[in-house]
Amino acid sequence: MSPDGHFVAFIEVDLGIEGGVTIKPPQPVGLVVIDTTGVLIRRITDSTQRYAWCGSSCVGYVVGPSDETDLGFRPTAAKIIDVSTGVSELLAGPPWPTIFSYAIFDSSLYIAHPTVNGFSVRRYKSSTHQVTQTTRLGVSFSEDGRFYLSLEPSGRPPRLVESERDQIVPNPKLDLLGVAEMWLPSGDAHLLIRRAGPHSPAAPRPNTNGRPAVEPLARRPLDADYLVYDAESLRTIRSLHGLFPKWGSPHGVVPFLSEGRINAIARLQRK
């Protein structure tokens, strides 16, 4: 969802199915933006692969054909569009950015592309339409902007970085706690960490014939244990158990399912 909660964006996909038969792999068709009543606001027919909001009506996206590389597609262009007016602009490249993340603390879209030595990160300021090179090591910022997570090669966990000087925070315990998932909208620097080893699912219920029911586990996300880590004090301040679904939500709200109830995490109190 857009930061103000007025629009919803998604990538439209051709599933490659005709008459119930798969004839080709799924392919992105374009980027679609609707309002919260379902009215179509904008359809961008470029083959959009990735995108991110960069303001209340601003979207940055990269296009290109799918392929079998590690990236999964070949970027051919990156653009910024105002979905309200349809006015778009081309981001400089190549190389084209492949990673987008909006930072609410400075109203900027951070864009990155892989390099031989890591990643190169640029900043797009929506108010001035300027793109500048940065010394950032990643694009995922805390709510207050004081910390962010580094971009690392595949298989390596992200590291905690202090924003003012772009310096790695030496804290070996962070890697031992679990997997860093995202920053929470707490107003501070609260990092959500998923503990390793989610709980096993409950035993299958018997069906009417008395035989165990078969349930495809891949289609049923499992609850897990989470920790809320305060990057400033370098300590855990809260624990959670449940599921963070991949639902769209406006800025400042994160949906959380726990014990069958839907909760909206908006601001966490220290515990």
Backbone hydrogen bonds, N-H to C=O, Kabsch-Sander energy under -0.5 kcal/mol:
donor,donor_aa,acceptor,acceptor_aa,energy
2,S,7,F,-2.4
5,G,2,S,-2.1
8,V,34,I,-3.0
10,F,32,V,-2.2
12,E,10,F,-0.6
12,E,30,G,-2.7
14,D,27,Q,-3.2
15,L,13,V,-0.8
18,E,21,V,-2.6
21,V,18,E,-1.6
23,I,16,G,-3.3
23,I,21,V,-0.5
24,K,16,G,-1.3
27,Q,14,D,-2.3
29,V,12,E,-3.7
30,G,12,E,-1.2
31,L,44,I,-2.0
32,V,10,F,-2.8
33,V,42,R,-3.0
34,I,8,V,-2.7
35,D,39,V,-2.0
36,T,6,H,-0.9
38,G,35,D,-1.9
41,I,33,V,-2.8
42,R,33,V,-2.0
44,I,31,L,-3.6
45,T,43,R,-0.7
48,T,46,D,-2.0
49,Q,62,V,-2.8
50,R,62,V,-1.2
52,A,60,G,-2.2
54,C,58,C,-3.5
55,G,58,C,-0.6
59,V,81,I,-2.4
60,G,52,A,-3.0
61,Y,79,K,-2.6
62,V,50,R,-2.2
63,V,77,A,-2.6
64,G,47,S,-1.8
67,D,72,G,-1.3
74,R,65,P,-3.0
76,T,63,V,-2.9
77,A,63,V,-1.2
79,K,61,Y,-2.8
80,I,89,E,-2.6
81,I,59,V,-2.5
82,D,87,V,-2.5
83,V,57,S,-2.8
83,V,81,I,-0.8
86,G,82,D,-3.2
89,E,80,I,-2.5
91,L,78,A,-3.1
98,T,112,A,-3.0
99,I,112,A,-1.8
101,S,110,Y,-1.6
103,A,108,S,-3.1
104,I,102,Y,-0.6
106,D,103,A,-0.7
107,S,103,A,-0.6
108,S,103,A,-1.6
109,L,124,Y,-2.8
110,Y,101,S,-3.2
110,Y,108,S,-0.6
111,I,109,L,-0.5
111,I,122,R,-2.5
112,A,99,I,-2.2
113,H,120,S,-1.7
115,T,118,G,-2.9
118,G,115,T,-0.7
120,S,113,H,-2.6
122,R,111,I,-3.2
123,R,132,T,-2.8
124,Y,109,L,-3.2
125,K,123,R,-0.6
125,K,130,Q,-2.4
126,S,107,S,-0.9
126,S,124,Y,-0.7
128,T,125,K,-0.6
129,H,125,K,-2.4
130,Q,125,K,-0.8
132,T,123,R,-2.3
134,T,121,V,-2.2
140,S,149,L,-0.8
141,F,139,V,-0.9
142,S,147,F,-2.8
143,E,188,D,-0.6
144,D,188,D,-1.2
145,G,142,S,-1.0
148,Y,161,V,-2.1
149,L,140,S,-2.0
150,S,159,R,-2.4
151,L,137,L,-3.0
152,E,150,S,-0.5
156,R,153,P,-2.2
161,V,148,Y,-2.8
162,E,167,Q,-3.1
163,S,146,R,-2.7
166,D,162,E,-1.0
167,Q,162,E,-1.3
169,V,160,L,-3.2
171,N,169,V,-0.9
174,L,171,N,-1.4
176,L,172,P,-0.7
177,L,173,K,-1.1
177,L,174,L,-0.7
178,G,174,L,-0.9
179,V,194,R,-2.8
180,A,178,G,-0.5
181,E,192,L,-3.1
182,M,192,L,-0.9
184,L,190,H,-2.7
186,S,184,L,-2.4
191,L,189,A,-0.6
191,L,229,Y,-3.1
192,L,182,M,-3.4
193,I,191,L,-0.5
193,I,227,L,-2.9
194,R,179,V,-3.0
195,R,193,I,-0.6
195,R,225,D,-2.8
199,H,223,D,-0.6
207,N,211,R,-2.6
210,G,207,N,-2.1
213,A,205,R,-1.6
215,E,213,A,-0.6
217,L,215,E,-0.7
219,R,216,P,-1.5
220,R,217,L,-1.6
224,A,242,G,-2.7
226,Y,240,L,-3.3
227,L,193,I,-2.8
228,V,238,R,-3.0
229,Y,191,L,-3.1
229,Y,227,L,-0.6
230,D,235,R,-2.9
231,A,189,A,-2.7
231,A,229,Y,-0.8
234,L,230,D,-1.5
235,R,230,D,-1.2
237,I,228,V,-3.0
238,R,228,V,-1.1
240,L,226,Y,-2.4
242,G,224,A,-2.2
243,L,257,L,-2.7
247,W,245,P,-1.7
251,H,3,P,-1.1
253,V,250,P,-1.5
254,V,265,I,-2.0
256,F,263,N,-2.5
257,L,243,L,-3.3
258,S,261,R,-2.4
261,R,258,S,-1.8
263,N,256,F,-3.3
263,N,261,R,-0.6
265,I,254,V,-2.7
265,I,263,N,-0.6
266,A,264,A,-0.6
271,K,237,I,-1.0
